[in-house]
Amino acid sequence: MCLDFSRKRKVFKRHLFIIFFLFFLILSGPVSAKNNIELSLDRAVEITMNNSYRIRRLELGIERTLFWLRAQRANLKSSVSLNLQTPDLSRISDYKWNSTLQRDEIVRQNTERWQAILSVRQPVILFNYPTNGYISLNYKVYRYTQRDNGDKDVDYYNRVFVKYAQPFFRPNSLKNNLEDAELNLELNKVNYTADRVNIMEHISGEYYDLFQLEYQRRIYEKQLKYLERLKSITDRIVARDSSRAIERIQVELEIANVQENVLENKSQLRRERANMKQRLRLSMDDSLIVEPRTPITEINIDLEQAIEYGYESSPHLRRLRIYKRKSEIDVEQQKGRNSFHMTLEMTYGLERQENKFIDIWEDYDNSNSITLNAHIPLWDWGERNARIQAEQMEVKQRLLDIEEHSENIRKNVINTFTNLNEYQERTLNMKNSLRLAQELLTMSLQQYANSEISIQDVLQIITRQKETDEKFIVAYLGYRRALLNLMVLTHYDFEKDQSLSEGLVLKKAVSN
C-alpha cells in the first residue's frame, strides 16, 4: 500500500512538472516568435522614416530653429527689466578740474550709491512693421552718500520718464533678424522634406530590386507548373509509345534547369531580404512578405504643369531662393556699416532730488531731454563700397544658380516625362502580350497531348511565355521608376494627385 502511494506521488510530480514546463513554453513562445511583415512600398517607406536617425536629427533641427524664431518674435514685444546697483562703493583718488584754482587736483572720493532702474521697453511697430526704434517707460531711484573728513552728505533721487530712441539711415536689425529666423526655419523644413524624399527614393530602389526577385520567383514557379503538366502528358504518351521516351528526358532536363534557377533565385532573395531588414533596422528574425502585385492605370500628365511643379517645389531651387534672400540681407547690412546715419533720443518725465527720502515723492520737476547724434563718414579708401560690391556679386551668383537649376529642372522633367510615357505604353502592351502568351501556352499543351505539335514547340512556347513575363516586369519596373523619378523632380505624386508635402506624414515639429 505504501509503495502504491509513493508511486502515485512520483507520477503526480512528473505530471505537474510537465504541466509547468508546457506553461512556461506557452508564456515564452510569443517573446521569441518572429514577426511576419507584409512589405509594400508605402510600408517600407513608413518603417524607414520611423527608424531613421537622420530624420530625427532634422526634426530636432527644426525644433531648434522654431525656438530661435519664437525668440525673435518675442523680441518684438514688451520686455520688463530691473537693474540694481546695490551697492556701488567708490573709495579712490582721482584727478579732477578745480574751477576755482583753475587746475587739476587729486581728489579723494568716498561715495556710496544704492540704485534701482525699472524699465518697460517696447519696439515701435507701425502697421505690423518694426521701425527699429524703441519706446520705454522708466523709473529710477537711488540713494547717494558722500563722505568727507567725517562728514556725511546723503541725497535721494527719484525720476520717472518716457524715452524714445529712433535710428535713421541704418539697416533695420529688428526686421532683418526676424526675417533671417523665418528663412532658417523654412530652410530646415526644405531640408527635412528633401531628405524624406531622398530616403523614399533610395528605399524604393531597394524595394523594387526585392520586388523583381519575388516576381522572378513567381515566373519560375509558373514555368515549373507548366513543365510538370507537360511531364504528366509525356508520361502518358511514353506509356503508349516507348519510342518517344526522349521527349520525357527533354522535359525532365528542362525541369532540372528551372529548379537550379529557383535555387539561385532563393539565394538572391535571402540576401536581398537580409539587406532590406538591415536597411529598415528590423530584427533578422523577422520575416518579410512581398506580394509582387502589378497594377497599372494609365496616367495623363500635363508636361507644362509638371515643369511648374518642379519650379515651385524643387528643394534645391527653394534653397537657392532662400540663400539669395539671405545674400540680399547681407548687402543691406553692409550698406549700413560705416555709413551716414543718425540716432534721435528724446525723454520726457518728472524728477525730484531731496535730502530726505520722504520728500522725493512730492513737487516733481520737469525732466526732459532731446539728443540727435549723427555719424558722417568722410573717407575710407573705398572699403565700404568694396564690401557692398562683394556682397552684390554673391547675389548675382545666386541668380545664376537659380537660372541654371531651373533650366536643368525643365530638361530633366521633359526627359523623365518622355521615359514615363514610353514605359507606360510598353507595360500596357506587354500586359496584353502576357495574356496572349498564356492563351497560346494553354492551347499548345492541348495540341501536344493530341500529337499535333512537337515537344520542341511546346518547350519553346513555355520559354517564350517566361521571357514575355520577364519583359513585362522589366517594363513595369521601368514605369514605376520613371514615375518615382518624376515625383522626386516635381515633389508631386501624380498617382494620388497631391503634393508630397501633403502625402508624406510630417512630424509635429514641421507643421508648427
Secondary structure as GFF3:
##gff-version 3
##sequence-region A 1 512
A	DSSP	alpha_helix	2	32	.	.	.	ID=ss1
A	DSSP	beta_strand	36	38	.	.	.	ID=ss2
A	DSSP	alpha_helix	41	51	.	.	.	ID=ss3
A	DSSP	alpha_helix	53	74	.	.	.	ID=ss4
A	DSSP	beta_strand	79	98	.	.	.	ID=ss5
A	DSSP	beta_strand	103	126	.	.	.	ID=ss6
A	DSSP	beta_strand	129	148	.	.	.	ID=ss7
A	DSSP	beta_strand	151	168	.	.	.	ID=ss8
A	DSSP	alpha_helix	173	240	.	.	.	ID=ss9
A	DSSP	three_ten_helix	242	244	.	.	.	ID=ss10
A	DSSP	alpha_helix	245	279	.	.	.	ID=ss11
A	DSSP	beta_strand	287	289	.	.	.	ID=ss12
A	DSSP	alpha_helix	303	313	.	.	.	ID=ss13
A	DSSP	alpha_helix	315	336	.	.	.	ID=ss14
A	DSSP	beta_strand	341	354	.	.	.	ID=ss15
A	DSSP	three_ten_helix	357	361	.	.	.	ID=ss16
A	DSSP	beta_strand	365	375	.	.	.	ID=ss17
A	DSSP	alpha_helix	383	449	.	.	.	ID=ss18
A	DSSP	alpha_helix	455	490	.	.	.	ID=ss19
A	DSSP	beta_strand	492	493	.	.	.	ID=ss20
A	DSSP	beta_strand	498	499	.	.	.	ID=ss21
A	DSSP	alpha_helix	500	503	.	.	.	ID=ss22
A	DSSP	alpha_helix	508	511	.	.	.	ID=ss23
###
